[in-house]
C-alpha cells in the first residue's frame, strides 16, 4: 500500500477508522515534532492537538506509530491509545 502524507493521509484515516494507514517516516517525525505529544509510549504517540470528539464525547487525536521500519497513523482516543500500547 502507498505511504500517504498530509491531505491524503487525513482522508484515509477518516474513511478507514479501524485500519492503520501507512505513512512516511518523514510524516511520523514532522507530527512528533510539531507539538508536545498528548501521550507517548515506545514508538507510538498522540499528536498534542485534538482533531474532534467522537459520538461518546471523547477527544480524538491523530496517532502515529512505528512497527519495525514502517510508520502508520490512525485516529484514536486516549483510552484506545492506552489499550493499543499496553
Secondary structure, DSSP 8 states (H G I E B T S, - for coil): ---B-HHHHHHHHHHTTTS-EEE-HHHHHHHHHHS--SEEETTEEE-SS--EE-TTS-EEEEEEEEETTEEEEEEEEHHHHHHHT-
